[in-house]
């Protein structure tokens, strides 16, 4: 598998700081992909609770990291120097990443890979995880595969919650998307559709289970459970 030197460097740095074992585990190890407003996060959280495995919500992790860096920056403001400037730059990069996610734009790999690697290689994820919001590109999927190989984890399963675009737009509208911001919802859908084809092709039918997310909550949960058996 081909990955860039940047990816390799990030992986090496995370492994050195994590100080973890790399023994095989049982899982499930799940990537939850979904059309915007398909209920991806709701079902990720439910799956996490049902299987007692961590829910790795990339957007939330980014926001928490920004808040943590802000608190750290505030407490060390009196001794600000090169290290402080570097931290501020990193925080600003994460803020931009969050803004892009909310606007339906793709976020650059270097804004997400180190964060995801740290979460997956952490001891709490050794028995399984639900990854929500990543990967969004084939390059990110390749990087994720490299992390899973390092950890010798059980085979990855990809759950794809799909709904038609008109249903997605209607759901987003009901969730408070103002009429003058309709273009944001359309942008989110356009971005998602542009990346989902190559991503599904990368994983293939043996790994991906597509689920009709227009069904009831109970039916969707049942379909996800069946996909993971």
N, C-alpha and C positions, 0 to 999 in steps of 0.2 A: 504494500500500500504506500502511495506517495504522499508525504506530508512535507511541509516546508521546514527550513531550519528554524524559523521563528516558532513553529509549533513544537519542535523538538526541544528548543530552549525553554519554552514555557513549561512543558511537561517535566523536564529535568528539575527546574526550580521548585515546582510544586512538590515533587517527590522528596526532594531534599528537606523541605520545610515540614512536610506532613509526618515523616517518621512513622510509617505504617507498614504492616505486613501486606503481602500480595498473594494471599492464599485464595483459592477458589471458594465461591459462596453459592448459595442456592437461588437467591432472587425472590420474587420477580424483579427484573430490571426493565423498566418500562419507559418508553418515550411516548408522550401524549401529544399528538398533533391534531389540530382542529381548525376548521373554518372559523373566522371571527364570529363570535356570538353562538358558537356551537355547544357551549357548556364545558369547554376543555378544563378550565380551572376547577369548576365544581366537581367534575368527575375525577380529576386528579386528586383533589383533597379527599374525596370519598374513598378512592382506591388506597390512598395512603393510610387512612384510618382503618379500613377493613383488613389490610395486610400488615399493619403496624410497621410501615416503612416510611422513610422521609419523603415529603413532597418538596422537590426542588423547583421552586417557582422563580425563574430567572429574573423576571421583572422585580419581584419583591426583594430578591437577594441584592439586586443592583441598588434599590432604594435604601435598604438597610446599610449597605456598604457606604453609600453617600452620607447617610446620617452619622455613621460611626466615624468617618473621616472628618466630618464637620465638627463633631464633639472633640476629637483628638486635636484638630487644628486650633480650636478655641482654647483648649487647656494649655497649649504650648505656644500661644501667640507671642508671649514675651520673649521667647527664645527662637523666633523664626529664623531659619537659615536655608541652605540649599535643600536639606531634607524636607523642610516644611514646604518649600516651593514645589518640590516634586510631588508631595502628597496633595497639594492644592490642585496641581495639574491633573493628577489622577482622578480626583473628585470631580473636577470640571468635565473630564472625559466621560465619566459615568453619568453625570447629569444630562449630557448631550445624548448618550445612548438611551436613557429613559425617555427623553423627548422624542427621539426617533421612533421608539417602540409605540408610544402613544399616538404618533402621527401616522402609523402604519408603514414606516420605512424600515428597510433592512439595517441592522446594526453591524458594524465592521467586526470581523472575527477577533481581532486583538482586544476588543472591548469585552468580550464574553468568554473566550477560551480559558483564560487563567482562572476566572471565577468558577466556571463549571468544573474544571479539573479539580480545584480545591474541594468542592462540595462532594464530588463523586469519590475522591480518594480519602475523604474523611472517614473515620471508623464508623460513624453512625449510618453510613450508606453501604456498609459491607454486606448486609443481609438483604439488600434490595433498595430500590428507589423508584419514584415517579418523577420524570424529568419533564417539566412544563415550560415551553417557550424556547426550547433549544433541542436539536439543531434546526436552523431555518434554511441552511444551504448545504450543498453537497460537501463543500470544504469543511464546514463545521461537523458534518456527519463523519467525515474521514478522521478528523481530530478526535471525536468521541470514540470511534473504534480503536484508536491508538491508546486511549486511556483505559478502555475496557480490557484491551489485550495486556496492558501492564498489570492490571489488577487480577487478571485471569478469572473474570466474572462469568456467570452463567450467560447463555445466549440472550441478546437483547430482543425485546418484543416491542413493536411499534403499533400503537392504536391510533387510528385516523378517524376522528369524528367529523362527518361531512354533512353539510346542509346546503341547499340551493342558495344562490346569491340573493334572490328576492326575500327569502326567509331570513337570511343573515341581516340584510338592511332593515327589515321590519323589526327584528329583535333589537338591533342597535338603536333604532328610533325610540322604542319603548323604554329602553334603558336610559334615555335622556339625551340622546344625540340630537342637538338642535337642528332645525331645518337648514339654517345657514351653514351648518357644519356637515351637511350630507356628503360633501366631497371627501371628508376625512374617512367616513365609512367606506366609500367607494375606493379610496386609495388603499385602505387596509385590505380590502378584497382583491384589488388588482395586484398588490404586492404578494399576497398569499398565493393566488392562482399562478403567478409567474414562477414561484419557487417550488410549489408542491409537486408538480410533475417530475422534475429531475430528482427531487428528494425521494419520492416513492419508487422511481426507477432504480435509484441507488440501493435501496433496501430490498426491493423485490417482494413478490407475493408470499414467499415463505415466512417472511418476518412481519409484513404489514397485514393488519386486519382492518378493513374499512367498515365503519359502523354508521348506520342511518341515525343521525342525531336529531331527527324530527320526531322520533318516538317518545314515549313517556320516560320519565326519569328511571322508573323501575325496569323498563325494558332495556334501556341503554346500559344500566348497571349490570343487568343479566348478560347482555351481549359482551360486555367488557370482560366479565368473569369467565365466560366461555372461551373468549379469545386467549386468555392467559392459562387455561388448563393444559 
